[in-house]
Amino acid sequence: MSQPPHYQLFIDGAWSEGAAQQVMTSVNPATGREWASFACAAPDDVDRAVAAASRALNNPAWRDMHASARGKLLYRLASLIEEHASHLGRIETTDSGKLLAETTNQTAYVADYYRYYAGLADKMEGAVLPIDKPDMHVFTRRMPIGVVAAIVPWNAQMFLTATKLGPALAAGCTVVLKASEIAPAPMFELARLIEQAGFPPGVVSVITGDAENCAIPLTRHPDVARIAFTGGPDTARHVVRNSAENFAVTTLELGGKSPILVFDDADLDGAANGLIAGNFGASGQSCVAGSRGLVQRCIFDALVHRIKEKAAGIIVGDPLSPDTHIGPLCTRAQLQRIEKTLDAARAQGAHIRFGGAVMELAGNYMAPTLVECTTPETATLTVEMFGPVMSLLPFDTEDEAIALANATPYGLGSGIFTQNLARAHRVSDRLRAGICWINTYRAISPMAPFGGFNQSGYGREAGIEAMLDYTRTKTIWINTSHTPMENPFVMR
C-alpha cells in the first residue's frame, strides 16, 4: 500500500515543515477516511512568508522585471496548469469531494484566467496630465500595491485562487496564499507548478493553518498591503478588524442566498435546468448557489413537476465516476447544519417534495432535496445551505418577485428566467446583486467581474477592474523651468 501524501509549506521557494511541527490530516469526504497530511503554519512561518514576499518585492529579479516578462511567466504557468489539469482535478476531488468532471474541467478553464492577466500585464498604462502649470510635466504610473495576502476557501479553490493570483502577479505584487485548512492539497500541488514556471523565490508562498496561528497573524501583519478574501461573513468581520492594524486594502467575496426568478413566460425546461444547476451543481457547495427559487404562482406546480422528473435521473455517488452528478459534501458539519435547517423549515410549514435526508452511503452524502416553502421566512430560504437543497416560493406579480428577491442581507448572484426581453432588462436593473444571469445560471469568464453587494462583500474579482485593484497610482512632477522656485513658503 502506498504511503499517503504529505504536503509541506512552500515559503521563499523552499518546502518545509511548520515551525511548531504541527500536522493536520485531510479526510476524503467520499469515504470518510484520512488520505493525506499537511504541515500547518505557525506565526513564525507567517512572518517568514511575508518577509520573503517583501524581499521579493524589492529583489531586482522581480522588481525590475518588465511587465511583458511577468506576462510570459503567467503564460507558462497557464500552460502547466492546463497540462496537469487531470492530476490537479483528481487531487481536488479526493480532498474535497467535488465531482472529478467539474474539478478537471474547471482547472483546465482556469488556465485562461492566467492567460487573460498575462495579456494585461503590459497594458496597465499611466497618463500625462494636462496640468495647469506650464513649467511642470506631470504624469502618473500604476505601481504594484505590495505584498498581498490571498485567502481562499476549499470550494472552487483553483478558480478563486486564479482570480487573486493572476491580477496580483500581473501587476507586479508578491503573494502569500493561505489555503483553507480543509482540503488544501490542490494549493500545494499548484505551488509546485508555480515553482516550475520560474517565478523568483518569495514571489508566491503557499501556507495553511488555523485562524489563531495562521490567518490572524497574516491578515494583521504590518507588511501586508492588500487582503483578498473569499469565505463567510463571520470570518470576514475578523479580517476587516485585523486589517485595521495594517490599513491593508481589502476585498471580500462572501457568498449569499441568491434568488432565481422564474416568470410565467419562461421556458420550463430551461428554468428547471437553471434551478438544478444553481442548487445541485457542485453539490450545492457554491457561493452563488441559487437557493431562493421564486416562481410565478400560475406555473409553480408545472415547474415543480418538471424539476422532479429531471431530479429522478440524478446519480449520487463516487465523485471520481464520470456518471455521478452529485458527490459528497466536504465536511460532516455541513450535513448536520442542513438536517437542522430542514427540521426548522418543516416546523414552519414547509413541504419536502423529494429528498430531505442524509443518504446511507460511506461518506458525507445528502440526497438532492426540494423544499416547497410557504413564507419568505422559511429557514431554508434564509440560511446559506451549502448543500444540494433547493427551496421554492411562489409569487404573483413582478413587483412582488423583485421585493422578495431583494429581501436579504446578501447580494452576490441572481437569475431571471423569462422570454420577455423588456422584463429581463427591467428586473435585472432592480435586483440588488453583483451578478445577474438571464436564462442561464452559474457561468463565469475571466473577462467578467465577479463580486457582490451588501453582506456578500465588496470589490471585484476577474476582469480589468480586478487588475487595477492590485495597483496604486503614483503621480510624478517634473519641473521643466530653468528658474528656481519664487517663494519656497507658498504652495504652488
Summary of the structure (lengths in Angstrom):
residues: 492
radius of gyration: 24.4
end to end distance: 76.5
largest distance: 86.1
contacts: 1767
relative contact order: 0.13
helix: 40%
strand: 21%
